[in-house]
Amino acid sequence: MRKKTAFAVACAQRLWPLLERCAEKSAHGELDKLASALEATWLAVAGEHADLASVPALADEVMPDEDDVGWTREAGYAQNAISSIGYAASTWLTGDPQEATWAALQLYEAADYASQQLQQDIELNSGEAETALREHPVVQEALESIALDLRAVESGLDWQQLRASAQRFGDAWSKRLP
């Protein structure tokens, strides 16, 4: 359970800077609660007591909606980051590896969203577009980071090192996204 959750929360950590960016642009009011949820999930991985029972509901509650007034590009990233936090907590709560997979999928989807923003000149409904998006450096970096986290968890990398690696990646990666 600890390894699955460590992988999932590392994915969420990689997305955290994008959520902070959204909060700066749109005054997302629940950033403190989400930071506490992310921290609590890391604490659970570390073997400390953490109450994660309310985190999935919190993620649902604060999720930005595309129909909301004031929707920004950053809100799309926030959706992925918030979802990933919820899935990481659910991984711990249920032990279901599918939850960890969905946490990782949020990282991929944020990268796909960014590549669409960066390649607005391509026709999104074509087979060539799917290939171009999938091969975009932003997407490839996200996929490589997912693989890196999987290897780190499998090798027994200390959770603090995993967290630091995810933070460094997230900070650098988010600065390159539109």
Secondary structure, 3 states (H helix, E strand, C coil): CHHHHHHHHHHHHHHHHHHHHHHHHHCCCCHHHHHHHHHHHHHHHCCCCCCCCCHHHHHHHHCCCCCCCCCCHHHHHHHHHHHHHHHHHHHHHHCCHHHHHHHHHHHHHHHHHHHHHHCCCCCCCCHHHHHHHHHCHHHHHHHHHHHHHHHHHHHCCCHHHHHHHHHHHHHHHHHCCC
